[in-house]
Amino acid sequence: MAAAAESGARGWLGGGSPRPGSPTSSPELGAGSRSRSGPGSGPGSGPERSGARPPVPAAPSHSFRKVTLTKPTFCHLCSDFIWGLAGILCDVCNFMSHEKCLKHVKIPCTSVAPSLVRVPVAHCFGPRGLWKRRFCSVCRKGLEAPGLRCEVCELHVHPDCVPFACSDCRQCHQDGHRDHDAHLHHWREGILPSGARCELCRKTCGSSDVPAGVRCEWCGVQAHSVCSAALAPECTFGRLRTLVLPPACVRLLSRNFSKMHCFRIPESAAPEPGDGEDSADGSVSAGPGREVGAPESGKQTLKIFDGSDAMQRNHFRVVTVPRLARSQEVLEAALRAYYIPEDPQGFQLQAVPTPAQPGHTAAAGKVWSAGPSEEEGCRAAPEAWVLRALPRTQEILKIYPAWLKLGVAYVSIRVTPQSTARSVVLEVLPLLGCQAEGVEGFQLVEVHMGSRQVQRTVLADEEPVLDRLREIRQTSLRQMSQTRFYVAENSVLAPRISLFVGGLPPGLSPQEYRSLLDEAVASKAALVTVSHVYSAQGAVVLDVACFAEAERLYMLVRDTAVRGRPLTALVLPEVLHTKLAPDCRPLLVFVNPRSGGLKGRDLLCSFRKLLNPHQVFELSSGGPLPGLHVFSQVPCFRVLVCGGDGTVGWVLAALEDVRHRLACPEPAVAILPLGTGNDLGRVLRWGAGYSGEDLFSVLLSVDEADAVLVDRWTILLDAHEPAGGEDSEADAEPPKIVQMSNYCGIGIDAELSLDFHQAREEEPGKFTSRLHNKGVYVRVGLQKISHSRSLHRALRLQVEQQEVELPSIEGLIFINIPSWGSGADLWGSDSDSRFEKPRMDDGLLEVVGVTGVVHMGQVQSGLRSGIRIAQGSYFRVTLLKATPVQVDGEPWVQAPGHLIISAAGPKVHMLRKAKQKPRKAGPPKDARADGAPAPEGDPK
């Protein structure tokens, strides 16, 4: 066998940079002529090729030809307008260029993109949507119809192009496969607006008309594709480096779990892209040009399948060819439709019998091969054809090393019918400098790099490699182009998967939780251990020592209910806190997707792209506890809560419960206000509510924010059985404790909050606008304007063990911050010798009364202030009848009894936005993630 070591491309798409000085396509092209530059991308490169292959050129495998332009067109390299009537077009990926720019092209063709991926990582596609000024990463066409985007990176694709997208998502954690110490730039093309400027030459590098320019999806550095090769390959995470959780510090063995499960992203209920949902007959696309419809005069459309799997699923591509086209032209068109860059001489088209004529042997036996025939056309050709590879007696196979810090990207060897997986490993090891290593310590691994999932299969030692390649091609030629072979060390990873299980009954012992799980999901004691118990929250963390058992438990727990409550299951990563840099303070982000007029969904996607998705948690899946558990060993971190005041209180309460388990017991908390009132956010200068500001600037503000202390208060609710049932609106309740940060209202303001809450629960779809929510508040307030409750007769107040006589009021409010009811100053600014000046951290609460709805409206208009009643640190309120109560915007009807308000112990550390603007550093504003609602494409 002949063999040679190669230094092929180290993954321009996946994080490396193309080598400068590599040969490119020749610009000397005649009209209508084609030039294919560079080698093929598949693991096998044809029957007649052997030995060392030349290095992959900078712009590999583009099929360029000169075309006549009939409409305004821009160059995909320099983004300038192409003057004149001639341009250079790639027939496969639609790359358009000036003739003068060809020698500078570094962007690889879609047909070879999988071979350039440094580390294969699958994407996480969300539901379809309309993404303005975005381009498909496969066919380079604009996303004019609803398309798909990855929830973790900036990949955008048409639904029918998903099967051809390469697995080049961001690598966000170590999983035991191809883990690298150095973190390189992860370039993504075509996501820059027209105002973007190159980091190297400072010239405009973006465009809203074509996919031009590249940007690193970690640090945000943007550049021309040519200039990116001159930048340092290592990524420093840019301006957000102190907030980002580095991928090298996160470990997650995700063998049996999809990326959606690993990042806790809800899976879309829509059908899989590329599964024929776009048409009833299973059509996927019309090939690279995506033109669908009746063919022009003198042309014919053909259905092309790429293997047995596509025929079974009835998934085909449609190509349009002249009716008198030669077999060579038809075959080339079929290969381009499936982005296969190999020599047409190694393929043929076989006719597929129609369902109406299953025994039509003449049609089924017809074959088109790449030959010299000039006369053979497709005038009477069958409608459907399957693309097949011709039998090969030997192949040149690329073998990649699966360990770190190796000087070559892959080696090429010749495989014959006698070659087995063991013999291939034996031949490859000396070429990789491992002569002293025994072959028993290595194995041959087949990796299918699908856009949605990367699958790894260990080949048996005696398995014939050539037969395996033939089997893959028979199944799908496209799959062959996305398959890679690795030589990996035979050391078996010790599986350790952490599963968070929530929704269990609170207050049980570890043994009781173990018995409950054994009964509910039949967990195997030998493989599953309960590593952490959060009894107060009714949650446990399981350590599972088997991939199959972890997958079984995960799927089973999600469909299980215990004592009437559905369980929650999450796959949690492990943060390697000892590898964090000394100045790293990663940001733990909590997002309430139901807050802020449903803006939370967009914020989740945006934060996953700006940061590491492992540090972004959705509160509707398990609450704050999973995120706090993941960060429990991080020595210093901060928290960002995206939601209303109730969401902030929820997170603060969870922090208080698990504070003793955290290596950073007092993390400072910032707020991105998404609620209606957002009073705590106003006081801490985060604004009245999020309205589409640039999220990169928000993160910079968090990094620059100042830490302040805020009092926390405990409210003990001790309800007693009422003396008479006629005036009761609620049954007696057991004692319970709630936490308060902002204010506690009794009476009219709580009644209005309760009416609003009930209206939102009945029709949540209508409460998507902050202005609409305030309008509902006004409406319910007008309905209560004439009601009289005489609250001062329905309760008694003690302050510091002293009885306080109440004036005639309809509402009693305890305030901890100088903002109430969407920014109103209820206490007022007038000085009063009876009371101290209020502060958030003085250990005192202010007690204020309001006389009714009109008085509340005057306070919110700034015309009046509330009635000052008392100031203190210990309060006892006795309710003589059922009365509405609200704490930090969360209302309910409290039964008669006692409310005892006292200090909760340690003050909480909050982040207050600095008055000065953040330092201008890092990438400009127009280079941010497209999920942020800031306008795209407009220069700032």
Order of alpha helices (4+ residues) and beta strands (2+ residues): beta-beta-beta-beta-beta-beta-beta-beta-beta-beta-alpha-beta-alpha-beta-beta-alpha-beta-alpha-beta-alpha-beta-beta-beta-beta-alpha-beta-beta-alpha-alpha-beta-beta-alpha-beta-beta-alpha-beta-beta-beta-beta-beta-alpha-beta-alpha-beta-alpha-beta-alpha-alpha-beta-beta-beta-beta-alpha-alpha-alpha-beta-beta-beta-beta-alpha-beta-beta-beta-beta-beta-beta
